[in-house]
Amino acid sequence: MPFGDYRFNGGLRPEGSPSPDEHHKWARNLAEWHGMSEYYKLAKRDVLKHGILNYWDIEMALTSPEKVIDRIIRGVEKSSLVSGLFLAGTMKLLIQPPAVIAALSSSSGWRNLFLIALSAAVILHVMVIGHGFVFVYALCSCQREVDWMFFLRKYGFMTSMVYSLHATGNLLIALALGTAMTQAYEEAAGIVFIVFAMILCGVVPLALSVPLQNAAGGVRTDKTTSSKLSVYILEYYLRPLAEDDEKYAAKNMRDALLKVGQNEPDLMRLCTETAVA
C-alpha cells in the first residue's frame, strides 16, 4: 500500500504529490489498512465539510499523533494570546522612550528607584515562570488522554521563559516611566501611574491564563476551529467509536498506534492509554 509523500503543511497539497482524487483513494485505503474504515467515513462526513481536516491530515493523524498535539497547541496559543500580546506590545511602544530617558539619568534617586524596579521585576520573573506552568497545565487539562508531564518537558521551559522576558520587560519599563513622572511632576501622580502601569503591563499578562484556560477547556465544547480540530482528532482517531464492535476497534487502534510509538516511550504510553480508553 503506497504511503506517498504527504507533508503536514497546513492543508496545502505538496508539490508533486498525488491529486485530491488520488489522495482520496489512498487515504481511504490507508484508513482501511489501519482497520479504521468506519472512522474514515465519520471523519469525511463531519470533518471535511467544515474544512478543518483534509486527507493529508488524516494520514498525519494516523501515523504521527505527536504532530496533532503540536497543531492543537499552536491553534490554542494563537487564538488565545494574540490580543493580550498586542496590548502589552502597544504599551511597550508608548512608554519605552521616556523609560529609557529615566534609566540613563545621572540622578542617584532615579538610579535607586530603577534598582527597586529591577528587584520587583525579579519577583515578577518567578511569578511568570509559574504562569508558564499554568499555561502548560491548561493545555493538558483539555487533553485528558495526554500525560501532562509530556507537555511540561516539551513546552514548559520555553513558554515560561518567553512570558518571563515579556512581562518582566513590561514591568521594568512601566516602573521606569513611573519613576520619571515622580521626579518630573508630583510624587502622588507618579505613584498612581506606577500602580496603574503595573496592573496593565504586569498583572494583565498574568491574567491571560484565564482566557487561555477557557480556550483550552473549549476543546470539549467544540467552540473554536482549534478545538474542533482536537475534538475530531481525539474522537475519530484516538478513541474507539464503533459501538457495535468497540473491543475490535480498540485492538486495531492500539496495534496501529503502537507501531508508530514503539520507539517513543512517551508517545507509546499516550497511544496505549488512549486506544484502550
Secondary structure, 3 states (H helix, E strand, C coil): CCCCCCCCCCCCCCCCCCCHHHHHHHHHHHHHHCCCHHHHHHHHHHCHHHCCCCHHHHHHHHHCHHHHHHHHHHHHHHHHHHHHHHHHHHHHHHHHHHHHHHHCCCCHHHHHHHHHHHHHHHHHHHHHHHHHHHHHHHHHHCCCCCCHHHHHHHHHHHHHHHHHHHHHHHHHHHHHHHHHHHHHCCHHHHHHHHHHHHHHHHHHHHHCHHHHHHHHHHHHCCCCHHHHHHHHHHHHHCCCCCHHHHHHHHHHHHHHHHHHHCCCHHHHHHHHHHHCC
